[in-house]
Amino acid sequence: MTTTTLPAATTTARRLPRLGGFSPTYLALELRRTVRNRRTVIFTLVMPAALFLLFGTGHGSAGDRVGAGNVTAYVLVSMAVYGAMLASTSAGATVSIERAAGWTRQLRLTPLRPGAYVAVKLAVAMVLGGVSIAVAYLVGSTSKASMPAHVWVETALLGWLCSLVFAAFGLFMGYLLPSENVMQVLGPVLGVLAFAGGLFVPIDQMGSTFATLAKFSPTYGVGQIARYPLTHGGGLLAAVVNVAVWTAVFVAGAAWRYRRDTARV
């Protein structure tokens, strides 16, 4: 009686990559691939600066005082938040294109863990959101925007951290919408959300009904938190709750759609 010895390759468990495959190299490759998209570059570099120059510097009240700064600074923070929304959402939504091309299915054949894939997508979205804010603030520093140095740093940092809400939103929409429609849908939706949340028009200038409804928009909390070091306006706790709830909703939605997507053969 003979005994058949199996090859060592079949008896040795495949070693899983550290951190599930999340690495600086993979992150750099994703960033390089994302910035090759001209639409992403326009959203990240051009849109926030252009909106700030359009709305923040071309009116007679630009130099009026608002909190620790002036109206121009107030508009700068709002437009930087809007730019970060666009950049982080569009970066998260690229998963829709990858799904349509079959790339995500190919990745399932590799040792890359699902959590690492999602983490890289969120990290890319946050990097682009940070770049968008940095560009807007660079342009703002050459204008009449006025606020203390620490407020420049605090508003930029808070706006960037809160853009995680829209990174998760973009990921959710990327799994929910078909690739040929995702950006056509998200562009107008983000514009409406920005208006409804008080980024284009201050909440106190809306009617009472619209002002009440605005507090339930995901952009309301982000804008209020980002502008707080400048304005020290009330409602900070409500803004924090708003951001926390919407982040949880979008993350849960993305996880739900991701599980359904990976269950497909």
C-alpha positions in Angstrom: 0.0 0.0 0.0 1.5 3.3 -1.0 0.9 6.7 0.6 0.4 9.7 -1.6 2.1 12.9 -0.2 0.3 16.1 -1.0 2.4 19.0 -2.3 3.4 21.4 0.4 1.6 24.2 -1.4 -1.8 22.5 -0.8 -1.2 21.8 2.9 0.1 25.2 3.9 -2.5 27.8 4.5 -2.2 31.0 2.4 -0.7 33.8 4.5 -3.1 36.8 4.7 -1.5 40.2 4.1 -1.0 42.5 7.1 -3.9 44.8 7.8 -5.9 42.9 5.3 -4.0 44.4 2.4 -4.2 48.0 3.4 -0.8 49.6 2.6 0.7 52.9 1.6 1.6 51.4 -1.8 -2.0 50.4 -2.5 -3.2 53.8 -1.2 -0.8 55.6 -3.5 -1.9 53.6 -6.5 -5.5 54.4 -5.8 -4.7 58.1 -5.4 -2.8 58.2 -8.7 -5.6 56.5 -10.5 -8.2 58.8 -9.0 -6.4 62.1 -9.9 -6.1 61.0 -13.5 -9.9 61.6 -13.8 -10.3 65.2 -15.0 -13.7 65.6 -13.4 -12.1 64.7 -10.0 -9.4 67.3 -10.5 -12.0 70.0 -11.4 -14.1 69.2 -8.4 -11.0 69.1 -6.1 -8.9 72.0 -7.3 -11.1 74.4 -9.4 -14.7 74.2 -8.1 -14.2 75.4 -4.4 -11.8 78.2 -5.3 -14.1 79.4 -8.2 -17.2 79.4 -5.9 -15.4 81.3 -3.2 -14.2 84.0 -5.7 -17.7 84.2 -7.1 -19.6 84.4 -3.8 -17.1 85.6 -1.3 -15.3 88.6 -2.8 -17.7 90.2 -5.2 -20.2 92.0 -3.0 -20.2 95.2 -0.8 -20.5 93.4 2.5 -17.4 91.2 2.0 -15.5 93.1 4.7 -18.3 93.2 7.3 -17.5 91.5 10.6 -18.8 88.0 11.4 -17.6 86.6 14.7 -13.8 86.5 14.8 -13.5 87.3 11.1 -15.4 88.8 8.3 -18.0 87.8 5.7 -15.4 86.8 3.2 -13.9 84.4 5.7 -17.4 83.0 6.5 -18.0 82.3 2.8 -14.5 80.8 2.4 -15.2 78.2 5.1 -18.6 77.4 3.6 -17.2 77.0 0.1 -14.3 74.9 1.3 -16.7 72.6 3.0 -18.7 72.4 -0.2 -15.5 71.6 -2.2 -14.6 68.9 0.3 -18.1 67.4 -0.1 -17.7 67.3 -3.9 -14.2 65.8 -3.7 -14.9 63.2 -1.1 -18.2 62.1 -2.5 -16.9 61.7 -6.0 -13.9 59.7 -4.7 -16.1 57.4 -2.8 -18.5 56.9 -5.7 -15.7 55.6 -8.0 -16.6 52.2 -6.6 -19.6 52.2 -8.9 -17.3 52.4 -12.0 -15.1 49.6 -10.6 -18.1 47.4 -10.0 -19.3 47.9 -13.6 -15.9 47.1 -14.9 -15.7 43.9 -12.9 -12.7 45.1 -10.9 -14.2 44.5 -7.5 -15.0 40.9 -8.5 -11.4 40.4 -9.5 -10.2 41.8 -6.2 -12.2 39.1 -4.4 -9.8 36.6 -5.9 -6.9 38.2 -4.1 -5.9 38.2 -0.4 -7.2 41.8 -0.1 -9.8 41.8 2.6 -13.1 43.7 2.1 -12.5 46.0 5.0 -9.1 47.1 3.7 -10.7 47.8 0.3 -13.4 50.0 1.9 -10.8 51.7 4.2 -8.6 52.6 1.2 -11.6 54.1 -0.6 -12.5 56.2 2.4 -8.8 57.3 2.8 -8.6 58.4 -0.8 -11.8 60.4 -0.4 -10.5 62.1 2.8 -7.2 62.9 1.1 -9.0 64.5 -1.8 -11.3 66.4 0.6 -8.2 67.7 2.4 -6.6 68.9 -0.8 -9.8 70.6 -1.8 -9.9 72.5 1.5 -6.2 73.4 1.2 -6.7 74.9 -2.3 -9.7 76.9 -1.2 -7.8 78.3 1.8 -4.7 79.0 -0.3 -6.9 81.2 -2.6 -8.7 82.7 0.4 -5.3 83.7 1.9 -4.7 85.9 -1.1 -8.1 87.6 -0.8 -9.7 89.8 1.9 -10.6 86.9 4.1 -9.8 87.8 7.7 -9.7 85.6 10.7 -7.1 84.8 13.4 -4.4 82.3 12.5 -5.7 79.6 14.9 -9.2 79.9 13.4 -7.8 79.3 9.9 -6.3 76.0 11.2 -9.3 75.0 13.3 -12.0 75.6 10.6 -9.9 73.8 8.0 -9.3 70.8 10.3 -12.9 70.5 11.4 -14.2 70.9 7.8 -11.9 68.1 6.7 -12.8 65.7 9.5 -16.5 66.2 8.9 -16.1 65.5 5.2 -16.0 61.8 6.3 -19.8 62.0 6.2 -19.7 62.5 2.5 -16.9 60.0 1.9 -19.3 57.5 3.4 -22.2 59.0 1.4 -20.2 58.6 -1.9 -19.4 55.0 -1.1 -23.0 54.3 -0.3 -24.2 55.9 -3.6 -21.4 54.0 -5.5 -22.9 50.7 -4.4 -26.5 51.9 -4.9 -26.4 53.6 -8.3 -25.3 52.3 -11.7 -22.0 53.7 -13.0 -23.4 55.5 -15.9 -25.7 57.6 -13.7 -23.8 58.1 -10.4 -22.1 61.4 -11.0 -25.1 62.9 -12.9 -27.3 62.1 -9.9 -24.8 63.1 -7.2 -23.9 66.5 -8.6 -27.4 68.1 -8.4 -28.1 66.2 -5.1 -25.0 67.8 -3.5 -26.0 71.2 -4.8 -29.4 70.9 -3.2 -28.0 69.6 0.0 -25.5 72.4 0.2 -28.3 75.0 -0.3 -30.6 73.2 2.2 -27.9 72.9 4.8 -27.0 76.6 4.8 -23.7 76.6 2.8 -24.9 78.9 0.1 -27.4 80.9 2.1 -27.0 81.4 5.9 -29.7 79.6 8.0 -30.8 82.8 9.7 -31.7 84.3 6.2 -34.1 81.5 5.4 -37.7 81.5 6.4 -38.6 79.7 9.6 -39.9 76.6 7.9 -36.8 76.2 5.7 -34.5 77.0 8.7 -36.1 74.2 10.7 -35.9 71.7 7.8 -32.2 72.7 7.2 -31.2 71.3 10.6 -32.1 67.8 9.3 -29.8 68.0 6.3 -26.4 66.2 6.5 -24.7 69.4 5.3 -26.1 71.5 8.2 -24.0 69.8 10.9 -20.8 69.9 8.8 -21.2 73.6 8.1 -22.0 74.5 11.6 -19.1 72.6 13.1 -16.6 73.9 10.5 -17.6 77.5 11.1 -17.9 77.3 14.9 -14.3 78.6 15.6 -15.2 81.6 13.5 -18.7 82.4 14.6 -19.1 80.6 18.0 -22.7 80.2 17.0 -25.1 78.2 19.1 -26.4 74.7 18.3 -23.0 73.0 18.4 -24.4 69.9 20.2 -27.2 69.6 17.6 -24.6 69.9 14.8 -22.4 67.1 16.3 -25.5 64.8 16.7 -26.4 65.6 13.1 -23.0 64.6 11.8 -22.8 61.5 13.9 -26.3 60.3 12.9 -25.8 60.9 9.2 -22.3 59.3 9.2 -23.8 56.2 10.9 -26.7 56.1 8.3 -24.3 56.3 5.3 -21.8 53.8 6.7 -24.6 51.3 7.5 -26.0 51.8 4.0 -22.6 51.3 2.4 -22.1 48.1 4.5 -25.5 46.8 3.6 -25.0 47.3 -0.1 -21.5 45.9 0.1 -22.7 42.7 1.7 -25.3 42.3 -1.0 -22.7 43.0 -3.7 -20.2 40.5 -2.4 -22.9 37.9 -2.0 -23.3 37.9 -5.8 -21.5 35.2 -7.7 
